[in-house]
Amino acid sequence: MLAYWLLGLAPVVAVAYIVWAYRKKIATRAAVSNERFERMFGTQPQRAPAPASAAVPSASQGRMFSRKERLVSENHGRLLSTLRSAMPEHEVFAHVSLAALVDLSPHLQGREREQRQRALTQYGVDCVICDGDMRIVAAVDLDAGNGAGARFKSECLKAAGISYLRVNPAEMPRDDTLRALLGATFGR
């Protein structure tokens, strides 16, 4: 009789052991995942939110972020200033992604479209010149080299019908020279 009772109890014990082992495995995974997250992002345990009037960053936030001294480099600032004075009737924008300037063909689908869109977001131009209606007139880069990135940007912009000019930062032209260069390059 005792043997039958133990035989009936064995499946219950086995199920209980399986449930216990599964929960232990899940808890271990969660602990490892949380530890990895803490190491990667350096987060602190959640605290009660500070009052809205206390906008003082914590010590860890102070180490993670700081304000840049300038939005653009000194050479880039000179280029923007020169473009704005050379083309006062136009709008000039800084640091614009190729994805904001160029649309992909609707014929591209699926993975190929995603890869090309990703490539467009990885590249940008230093300045974009738009007319009063925000139509793109030209793109300008402060770049003296002829690397793969410059060729890619040039090919994309040419295919989209956008004029592209690269200006050597070591030989920044004066306003009148740049205005003549823009007129010759962009057909103004």
Backbone as CSV, one residue per row, in Angstrom:
resi,resn,N_x,N_y,N_z,CA_x,CA_y,CA_z,C_x,C_y,C_z
1,MET,0.817,-1.178,0.000,0.000,0.000,0.000,0.875,1.263,0.000
2,LEU,1.912,1.236,0.815,2.825,2.379,0.890,3.522,2.592,-0.448
3,ALA,3.825,1.526,-1.166,4.489,1.637,-2.464,3.592,2.343,-3.472
4,TYR,2.296,2.040,-3.453,1.371,2.716,-4.374,1.247,4.191,-4.034
5,TRP,1.224,4.467,-2.757,1.114,5.853,-2.343,2.367,6.631,-2.769
6,LEU,3.553,6.089,-2.615,4.798,6.731,-3.040,4.860,6.853,-4.559
7,LEU,4.340,5.855,-5.263,4.304,5.905,-6.722,3.387,7.031,-7.207
8,GLY,2.301,7.269,-6.524,1.377,8.359,-6.867,1.946,9.718,-6.517
9,LEU,2.769,9.773,-5.475,3.367,11.031,-5.035,4.557,11.442,-5.910
10,ALA,5.200,10.516,-6.571,6.388,10.801,-7.391,6.122,11.822,-8.485
11,PRO,5.016,11.728,-9.286,4.786,12.756,-10.310,4.574,14.150,-9.707
12,VAL,3.924,14.236,-8.568,3.687,15.534,-7.928,5.025,16.152,-7.512
13,VAL,5.907,15.353,-6.934,7.221,15.838,-6.523,8.035,16.251,-7.755
14,ALA,7.953,15.476,-8.819,8.697,15.796,-10.039,8.225,17.117,-10.631
15,VAL,6.923,17.341,-10.687,6.385,18.601,-11.226,6.813,19.769,-10.340
16,ALA,6.741,19.579,-9.020,7.154,20.645,-8.106,8.634,20.987,-8.300
17,TYR,9.489,19.972,-8.484,10.907,20.205,-8.709,11.138,20.958,-10.024
18,ILE,10.426,20.561,-11.076,10.579,21.231,-12.382,10.181,22.696,-12.272
19,VAL,9.072,22.989,-11.599,8.622,24.378,-11.430,9.661,25.163,-10.628
20,TRP,10.168,24.582,-9.543,11.164,25.259,-8.723,12.437,25.546,-9.519
21,ALA,12.919,24.566,-10.295,14.134,24.743,-11.096,13.929,25.800,-12.177
22,TYR,12.755,25.823,-12.794,12.464,26.813,-13.835,12.464,28.222,-13.241
23,ARG,11.806,28.394,-12.110,11.763,29.725,-11.472,13.159,30.182,-11.059
24,LYS,13.969,29.264,-10.563,15.335,29.607,-10.178,16.140,30.044,-11.403
25,LYS,15.975,29.346,-12.527,16.682,29.684,-13.770,16.268,31.068,-14.270
26,ILE,14.966,31.360,-14.242,14.462,32.666,-14.689,14.997,33.772,-13.776
27,ALA,15.020,33.552,-12.477,15.526,34.559,-11.538,17.010,34.818,-11.772
28,THR,17.769,33.766,-12.051,19.198,33.924,-12.327,19.413,34.733,-13.603
29,ARG,18.653,34.430,-14.634,18.753,35.193,-15.891,18.428,36.661,-15.678
30,ALA,17.363,36.936,-14.925,16.969,38.320,-14.666,18.057,39.055,-13.893
31,ALA,18.668,38.387,-12.923,19.730,39.022,-12.139,20.936,39.342,-13.012
32,VAL,21.321,38.410,-13.876,22.448,38.626,-14.780,22.134,39.755,-15.753
33,SER,20.915,39.768,-16.265,20.514,40.817,-17.204,20.528,42.184,-16.526
34,ASN,19.999,42.273,-15.322,20.003,43.544,-14.597,21.414,44.013,-14.295
35,GLU,22.280,43.072,-13.906,23.664,43.429,-13.635,24.362,43.960,-14.887
36,ARG,24.126,43.308,-16.026,24.707,43.751,-17.294,24.176,45.134,-17.660
37,PHE,22.891,45.373,-17.449,22.297,46.675,-17.721,22.934,47.751,-16.850
38,GLU,23.117,47.436,-15.576,23.745,48.384,-14.654,25.163,48.737,-15.097
39,ARG,25.927,47.716,-15.526,27.293,47.965,-15.985,27.314,48.807,-17.243
40,MET,26.393,48.528,-18.187,26.399,49.239,-19.465,25.969,50.690,-19.321
41,PHE,24.940,50.926,-18.530,24.371,52.265,-18.469,24.644,52.982,-17.158
42,GLY,25.254,52.308,-16.220,25.625,52.949,-14.962,24.465,53.554,-14.225
43,THR,23.331,52.919,-14.269,22.153,53.486,-13.619,22.213,53.261,-12.127
44,GLN,21.536,54.108,-11.407,21.406,54.008,-9.965,20.027,53.437,-9.657
45,PRO,19.823,52.828,-8.504,18.488,52.365,-8.138,17.511,53.535,-8.129
46,GLN,16.262,53.254,-8.447,15.241,54.293,-8.513,15.026,54.913,-7.137
47,ARG,14.940,56.212,-7.102,14.646,56.947,-5.882,13.344,57.697,-6.088
48,ALA,12.833,58.210,-5.029,11.627,59.021,-5.142,11.956,60.245,-5.973
49,PRO,11.050,60.673,-6.868,11.355,61.829,-7.710,11.524,63.089,-6.875
50,ALA,12.488,63.914,-7.291,12.749,65.178,-6.612,11.676,66.178,-6.995
51,PRO,11.416,67.145,-6.151,10.440,68.180,-6.509,10.869,68.912,-7.771
52,ALA,9.908,69.438,-8.509,10.187,70.103,-9.783,11.121,71.295,-9.608
53,SER,11.090,71.941,-8.453,11.940,73.109,-8.248,13.410,72.728,-8.063
54,ALA,13.671,71.477,-7.708,15.053,71.032,-7.505,15.584,70.420,-8.788
55,ALA,16.040,71.244,-9.705,16.516,70.785,-11.012,18.025,70.627,-11.019
56,VAL,18.595,70.156,-9.934,20.037,69.974,-9.839,20.370,68.557,-10.302
57,PRO,21.236,68.407,-11.310,21.566,67.063,-11.775,22.354,66.295,-10.735
58,SER,22.169,64.983,-10.729,22.932,64.149,-9.803,24.380,64.068,-10.265
59,ALA,25.229,63.528,-9.428,26.654,63.431,-9.764,26.861,62.551,-10.981
60,SER,26.075,61.462,-11.091,26.270,60.577,-12.244,25.818,61.251,-13.533
61,GLN,24.752,62.065,-13.490,24.320,62.771,-14.694,25.339,63.827,-15.091
62,GLY,25.964,64.454,-14.123,26.966,65.465,-14.422,28.155,64.880,-15.163
63,ARG,28.500,63.647,-14.866,29.617,63.004,-15.557,29.215,62.542,-16.949
64,MET,27.950,62.215,-17.138,27.507,61.665,-18.419,27.302,62.743,-19.487
65,PHE,26.852,63.917,-19.087,26.496,64.935,-20.058,27.110,66.275,-19.694
66,SER,27.493,66.991,-20.721,27.910,68.372,-20.533,27.591,69.132,-21.810
67,ARG,27.377,70.396,-21.678,27.024,71.222,-22.818,28.259,71.467,-23.672
68,LYS,28.083,71.399,-24.978,29.188,71.708,-25.877,29.440,73.213,-25.829
69,GLU,30.684,73.558,-26.075,31.051,74.972,-26.075,30.402,75.701,-27.253
70,ARG,30.395,75.047,-28.426,29.827,75.660,-29.638,28.980,74.628,-30.371
71,LEU,27.966,75.090,-31.080,27.141,74.202,-31.894,27.919,73.710,-33.100
72,VAL,28.704,74.590,-33.681,29.509,74.242,-34.846,30.947,74.683,-34.593
73,SER,31.878,74.086,-35.337,33.278,74.471,-35.178,33.482,75.902,-35.691
74,GLU,34.644,76.457,-35.418,34.929,77.829,-35.856,34.896,77.938,-37.384
75,ASN,35.516,76.975,-38.083,35.490,76.994,-39.551,34.070,76.845,-40.083
76,HIS,33.302,75.962,-39.464,31.926,75.768,-39.897,31.104,77.030,-39.652
77,GLY,31.348,77.710,-38.543,30.671,78.977,-38.264,31.008,80.033,-39.311
78,ARG,32.287,80.068,-39.721,32.682,81.008,-40.780,31.975,80.677,-42.086
79,LEU,31.880,79.377,-42.412,31.188,78.972,-43.635,29.723,79.381,-43.580
80,LEU,29.055,79.117,-42.458,27.646,79.514,-42.329,27.478,81.019,-42.495
81,SER,28.334,81.771,-41.829,28.258,83.231,-41.919,28.495,83.702,-43.352
82,THR,29.483,83.113,-44.019,29.780,83.483,-45.397,28.622,83.137,-46.326
83,LEU,28.043,81.957,-46.152,26.903,81.555,-46.995,25.708,82.469,-46.769
84,ARG,25.444,82.811,-45.522,24.289,83.680,-45.228,24.488,85.078,-45.803
85,SER,25.713,85.594,-45.731,25.935,86.936,-46.280,25.995,86.894,-47.809
86,ALA,26.471,85.775,-48.377,26.544,85.668,-49.831,25.168,85.436,-50.447
87,MET,24.248,84.831,-49.703,22.916,84.504,-50.226,21.856,84.959,-49.223
88,PRO,21.673,86.279,-49.062,20.767,86.773,-48.020,19.301,86.416,-48.242
89,GLU,18.917,86.127,-49.473,17.520,85.797,-49.748,17.218,84.311,-49.529
90,HIS,18.194,83.573,-49.080,18.051,82.133,-48.850,18.210,81.797,-47.365
91,GLU,17.732,80.607,-46.999,17.918,80.077,-45.645,19.081,79.086,-45.680
92,VAL,19.925,79.127,-44.667,21.067,78.218,-44.576,20.943,77.423,-43.279
93,PHE,21.007,76.102,-43.391,20.873,75.216,-42.243,22.167,74.439,-42.039
94,ALA,22.462,74.146,-40.773,23.699,73.432,-40.433,23.406,71.977,-40.078
95,HIS,24.390,71.102,-40.395,24.346,69.684,-40.017,23.033,69.016,-40.401
96,VAL,22.846,68.774,-41.667,21.621,68.154,-42.157,21.955,66.760,-42.689
97,SER,21.174,65.780,-42.284,21.360,64.400,-42.707,20.969,64.242,-44.175
98,LEU,21.665,63.340,-44.874,21.284,63.047,-46.266,19.862,62.508,-46.334
99,ALA,19.424,61.805,-45.294,18.067,61.258,-45.272,17.019,62.367,-45.315
100,ALA,17.364,63.572,-44.834,16.441,64.701,-44.886,16.432,65.353,-46.269
101,LEU,17.451,65.073,-47.079,17.576,65.718,-48.388,17.160,64.826,-49.551
102,VAL,17.323,63.518,-49.380,17.173,62.582,-50.502,16.106,61.541,-50.170
103,ASP,15.179,61.324,-51.094,14.199,60.246,-50.955,14.661,59.046,-51.752
104,LEU,14.342,57.877,-51.245,14.661,56.650,-51.962,13.575,56.353,-52.985
105,SER,13.956,55.645,-54.029,13.010,55.250,-55.063,11.936,54.352,-54.460
106,PRO,10.677,54.528,-54.852,9.620,53.645,-54.340,9.791,52.203,-54.815
107,HIS,10.635,51.986,-55.820,10.870,50.635,-56.323,11.711,49.805,-55.355
108,LEU,12.491,50.477,-54.499,13.287,49.759,-53.504,12.357,49.258,-52.404
109,GLN,12.461,48.003,-52.082,11.589,47.411,-51.077,12.397,46.576,-50.092
110,GLY,11.815,46.295,-48.963,12.358,45.354,-48.003,13.719,45.720,-47.457
111,ARG,14.558,44.710,-47.386,15.870,44.845,-46.761,16.765,45.847,-47.495
112,GLU,16.725,45.837,-48.818,17.564,46.767,-49.581,17.183,48.215,-49.258
113,ARG,15.888,48.492,-49.142,15.431,49.841,-48.815,15.915,50.247,-47.415
114,GLU,15.807,49.320,-46.455,16.254,49.605,-45.097,17.751,49.893,-45.053
115,GLN,18.545,49.118,-45.780,19.996,49.321,-45.781,20.360,50.663,-46.393
116,ARG,19.715,51.001,-47.483,20.022,52.298,-48.117,19.568,53.468,-47.250
117,GLN,18.421,53.313,-46.584,17.943,54.370,-45.693,18.905,54.541,-44.527
118,ARG,19.408,53.448,-43.993,20.379,53.498,-42.905,21.654,54.201,-43.361
119,ALA,22.088,53.918,-44.587,23.294,54.577,-45.115,23.070,56.083,-45.233
120,LEU,21.878,56.479,-45.662,21.587,57.913,-45.793,21.606,58.608,-44.430
121,THR,21.134,57.931,-43.396,21.116,58.569,-42.078,22.506,58.672,-41.468
122,GLN,23.447,57.875,-41.936,24.804,57.912,-41.389,25.630,59.067,-41.941
123,TYR,25.212,59.644,-43.041,25.967,60.741,-43.650,25.146,62.016,-43.594
124,GLY,25.852,63.118,-43.563,25.200,64.415,-43.568,26.086,65.435,-44.239
125,VAL,25.520,66.601,-44.489,26.281,67.700,-45.070,26.367,68.821,-44.040
126,ASP,27.385,69.645,-44.176,27.599,70.715,-43.209,26.563,71.825,-43.327
127,CYS,26.199,72.179,-44.553,25.240,73.261,-44.760,24.297,72.918,-45.903
128,VAL,23.047,73.327,-45.753,22.058,73.190,-46.821,21.478,74.573,-47.081
129,ILE,21.402,74.926,-48.347,20.859,76.219,-48.750,19.474,75.960,-49.338
130,CYS,18.470,76.670,-48.811,17.092,76.534,-49.302,16.593,77.908,-49.743
131,ASP,15.654,77.895,-50.694,15.059,79.161,-51.099,13.971,79.552,-50.091
132,GLY,13.258,80.619,-50.365,12.234,81.106,-49.446,11.103,80.122,-49.212
133,ASP,10.858,79.231,-50.162,9.805,78.217,-50.020,10.338,76.908,-49.448
134,MET,11.552,76.937,-48.931,12.228,75.782,-48.336,12.500,74.649,-49.329
135,ARG,12.626,75.005,-50.601,13.080,74.031,-51.592,14.596,74.005,-51.537
136,ILE,15.166,72.822,-51.609,16.612,72.666,-51.494,17.289,73.208,-52.744
137,VAL,18.216,74.134,-52.547,18.966,74.723,-53.646,20.308,74.013,-53.802
138,ALA,20.994,73.821,-52.661,22.333,73.243,-52.728,22.752,72.704,-51.369
139,ALA,23.768,71.858,-51.412,24.396,71.334,-50.199,25.874,71.708,-50.243
140,VAL,26.416,72.103,-49.099,27.809,72.538,-49.029,28.483,71.795,-47.879
141,ASP,29.672,71.262,-48.160,30.469,70.586,-47.140,31.776,71.311,-46.946
142,LEU,32.210,71.355,-45.727,33.521,71.895,-45.381,34.461,70.700,-45.350
143,ASP,35.054,70.409,-46.523,35.823,69.170,-46.661,36.837,69.338,-47.783
144,ALA,38.061,68.987,-47.492,39.099,69.091,-48.508,39.415,67.739,-49.130
145,GLY,38.998,66.652,-48.475,39.351,65.316,-48.939,38.433,64.798,-50.028
146,ASN,38.764,63.601,-50.501,37.951,62.962,-51.534,37.758,61.498,-51.134
147,GLY,37.342,61.269,-49.890,37.178,59.914,-49.378,35.891,59.275,-49.865
148,ALA,35.657,58.062,-49.378,34.468,57.303,-49.774,33.190,58.016,-49.346
149,GLY,33.205,58.655,-48.172,32.028,59.384,-47.703,31.675,60.542,-48.620
150,ALA,32.682,61.294,-49.051,32.446,62.423,-49.955,31.910,61.922,-51.297
151,ARG,32.458,60.813,-51.792,31.960,60.252,-53.062,30.519,59.775,-52.919
152,PHE,30.203,59.106,-51.805,28.837,58.630,-51.580,27.859,59.800,-51.544
153,LYS,28.215,60.849,-50.781,27.341,62.018,-50.704,27.165,62.653,-52.068
154,SER,28.271,62.795,-52.799,28.220,63.398,-54.126,27.308,62.612,-55.062
155,GLU,27.444,61.288,-55.052,26.609,60.440,-55.917,25.138,60.545,-55.546
156,CYS,24.822,60.498,-54.256,23.424,60.594,-53.811,22.804,61.937,-54.195
157,LEU,23.538,63.007,-53.919,23.014,64.342,-54.204,22.877,64.577,-55.706
158,LYS,23.838,64.091,-56.496,23.757,64.226,-57.944,22.550,63.470,-58.483
159,ALA,22.329,62.239,-57.998,21.185,61.441,-58.443,19.864,62.117,-58.086
160,ALA,19.850,62.856,-56.970,18.637,63.550,-56.545,18.494,64.927,-57.186
161,GLY,19.500,65.355,-57.956,19.434,66.653,-58.622,19.742,67.824,-57.710
162,ILE,20.537,67.590,-56.665,20.905,68.649,-55.727,22.363,69.022,-55.971
163,SER,22.611,70.308,-56.193,23.978,70.778,-56.395,24.778,70.596,-55.113
164,TYR,26.045,70.230,-55.278,26.896,69.914,-54.133,28.232,70.613,-54.298
165,LEU,28.651,71.330,-53.272,29.913,72.059,-53.297,30.703,71.687,-52.053
166,ARG,31.989,71.397,-52.262,32.883,71.146,-51.132,33.863,72.293,-51.050
167,VAL,34.017,72.836,-49.848,34.892,73.975,-49.615,36.041,73.512,-48.724
168,ASN,37.261,73.813,-49.156,38.445,73.458,-48.380,38.524,74.382,-47.169
169,PRO,38.537,73.826,-45.950,38.564,74.686,-44.759,39.838,75.519,-44.642
170,ALA,40.926,75.058,-45.235,42.182,75.812,-45.162,42.171,77.002,-46.116
171,GLU,41.304,76.973,-47.108,41.249,78.047,-48.109,39.841,78.614,-48.202
172,MET,39.281,79.036,-47.079,37.924,79.571,-47.038,37.844,80.843,-47.878
173,PRO,37.011,80.860,-48.915,36.925,82.044,-49.774,36.216,83.208,-49.077
174,ARG,36.500,84.411,-49.541,35.815,85.603,-49.039,34.385,85.590,-49.557
175,ASP,33.547,86.484,-49.005,32.126,86.526,-49.377,31.910,86.705,-50.873
176,ASP,32.610,87.692,-51.465,32.395,87.965,-52.895,32.872,86.800,-53.763
177,THR,33.984,86.164,-53.380,34.485,85.005,-54.127,33.510,83.838,-54.002
178,LEU,33.002,83.615,-52.789,32.046,82.527,-52.568,30.740,82.793,-53.316
179,ARG,30.298,84.053,-53.338,29.071,84.399,-54.060,29.239,84.091,-55.547
180,ALA,30.390,84.448,-56.127,30.639,84.141,-57.538,30.725,82.628,-57.752
181,LEU,31.366,81.931,-56.841,31.471,80.473,-56.939,30.101,79.817,-56.842
182,LEU,29.267,80.301,-55.921,27.912,79.769,-55.800,27.099,80.042,-57.060
183,GLY,27.245,81.238,-57.608,26.531,81.569,-58.822,26.935,80.665,-59.970
184,ALA,28.243,80.405,-60.104,28.716,79.535,-61.178,28.330,78.095,-60.932
185,THR,28.405,77.652,-59.684,28.116,76.246,-59.372,26.633,75.944,-59.398
186,PHE,25.829,76.838,-58.861,24.401,76.569,-58.699,23.534,77.289,-59.723
187,GLY,24.151,77.906,-60.679,23.402,78.534,-61.769,22.543,79.693,-61.342
188,ARG,23.023,80.500,-60.433,22.248,81.651,-59.969,22.491,82.843,-60.858
